[in-house]
Amino acid sequence: MNYQSILQSQQDFFRSGATLPVSYRREVLSLLEGAIRNRREQIEDALARDLGKSRQEAYSTEIAVVLNELRFARRHLKKWARGKTAVTPLSHWPGSQHLAPVPYGSVLILAPWNYPFQLCLSPLISALAAGNCAVVKPSELAGQTALVICELLEELFSPEYVSVCLGDGNTAAALTALSFDKIFFTGSAAVGQKVLTAA
């Protein structure tokens, strides 16, 4: 898999402006919520195989958290995307200031093994709600969950919008060496230092 070409296609897609309309973002979040609800048992089974989580634990600590975050993001998206008027000092009169939230572009999400579904999807929800594209690298230490995440996201999204890269630490190293606009990492301080150094 050529990671540079994935990043380039995402940057091109982002520059097209397709991810910016609030209506598009809201629709994407709704699609994601529906897909998660439809695959609930499959996700629970994967978490049981990877981590020995019961269905109740898998739902309450991972799936429900993600579904709540999706609902929260959809409910507040319009407000978050709106700009704000800022206080302008008298010395700049008659000028005015306006703050407008702007997405980063392409975001890399490196997820850990201990909450492999929740800590992969929650940052993705934030990235998509903000109008970004994303590359997701699930943990190889929760392989069954990583496969379910891959199937779910590849079924919903084109790779120029959301792409999933499966692999080990070498995959993560190759991805962090690229020029992503933002990297979201959850994990140990030692690996975090490596990510910071590579980025």
N, C-alpha and C positions, 0 to 999 in steps of 0.2 A: 504494500500500500504506500503510495506516495503522499506523505503528510503535507509536504509543501504545496502540492496541487490542491489538496483539500482546503488548506488555509486560503490559497489564492482564490478558489471558487467562492468561498465564504465572503472574502473581502469584496469581490465583484458583486455578489448578491446583496451584501449590505449597502454598497454604494448605489445600487439601483433604487434604494429607498423603499423596497417592498416590505421591510420589517418595521417601518416607522408608524404607520397608521394604528391608532389605538384599537380600532375595530379588528384589524388583522391579529394583533396581539391577543385580544380577548378571545377570538375564535380559536387560535392556536392553543390557548390554555384550556378551553372547553373540550377540544379534541383530545388533549392529553388526559384530562380528567376522565373522559369516557373510556379511553383505552385502558387506563389503570383499573377502573371499575370492572371492565370486561375481563381483565387478566388477573383479577385478585387471587384466585386459587392458584394459578400458575406462579405468581410472585411468592405466595405463601409457601408453596411446595419447594421452590428454589431456596428460600431462606431456611427452610427446615433442613434441606440437604447440605447447605453450606455451613450453617451455624447452629443447627439443632433447635431452632426457634419453633415454638408451638404456633398454631394458626392464630391464637389470641394474641400472643406476644408479637408475632410478625405484623399483624394488623395494627395493634395499638402503638407500637414503637416505630413503625416504618410507614406503612401504607396510609393510616389515618393522618399521620403528621403531614404527609405529602398532599393528601386530599384537602385537608384544612388550609394548607398554604395556597393551593390552587384557588380555592374559593375566596380566600382573603385577597389574593392578588387580583382576581377578576373584579371583586367588589371595589377595590381602591385604585384600580389602574387609571381611570380617567383623571382622578385627582393627582396622582403621582406624575402623570404626563403633562399636566398643565404647568405653565410657567408661573412665576410669582414676580410681583413688583417689589423691588428692594428700596430701602430708604436711601435717598440720594443726599449727600452732604450739601449744605447751602452753598459751599464754594463751587459746586458744579451746576448751580442754577443757570438757566432754566432746563437743564438736562434731566433725564430720568434714567433709571436702571431697571432692567428686566432680567430675571434669572430663568433660563430655560434648560430643563434636563435634557441631556443628549446621550444616547447610547455610546458605548465604547467601540463596538464593531464586532470583532470575533473574540470569543471568550473560551479559554481552555479550562475544563473542570476535571480535576484529578481527585477521584473518590477513594476513601479508605475501605477496609474490609469489614469493620465492626458493625457499621450500619450501612451496608452497601447500597441499599435501595434509597433510603431517605437522604443520605449524604451525597448521593449522585443526582437525584431528582430535585431536591430543594434548591440547590444553586442553579440548576437548569431553569427552574420556574422563574427565579429572579432575573436571570439573564434574558430569557424570552420576554418577560413582562417589561423589561427595560428597552426592548427593541434590538437586542443583539442576536448574532448567530453564535453557535456553540459547537465545540468539539468536546465530547465526553469520553473520559478514559476511566472505566470502572476498574475496581481492584481485581487482579487476577487471583487473589486469595479467596474470593467468593465467586468462583467461576460460573456456577449455575445461575446465580443472580445476574451476573454480568451478561450472560447469554440472553436472559429474559429482557433485560434493559435494552440490549442491542436489537432484539427482534421488535420490541415495542416501539422504539424510536425510529428504526428503519422503516417500519410499516407506516408510520405517521408522517415523517418528514423527509424531504429531499436532502442529500448530503451537503448541498451548498447552504442549507439552513441549519440543520443539526446533523452532526456526524458522530459515529461511535467508533472508537479505536480500541480493539481488544489487544491485550498483550501484557508483558511483564515490565520490569523496571527499565529495560532497554527502550521499550515503546514510550514510556513516560519521559525518559531522557531525550529521545529524539523529538518529542513534541515540545518539551520545554525549551529546546534550542531554537525553536521557530519564533517569529515575531508576532505573537498573539498580543492583542490590545489589553487583555487582562487575563490573569491566571488565578483561578480559585483552587486552593489546595487545602485539604484536610488530612492531617497525618502527623507523624513524629517531627520533632524539632530538627533531628539530623537530616531527614529527607527534605524538610522544609528549607534548610540551608542549601542543599543541592539544587532545589528548584529555584531559589533566589539567585544563586550563583549563575545558573544556566540562563535564567531570564535576563 
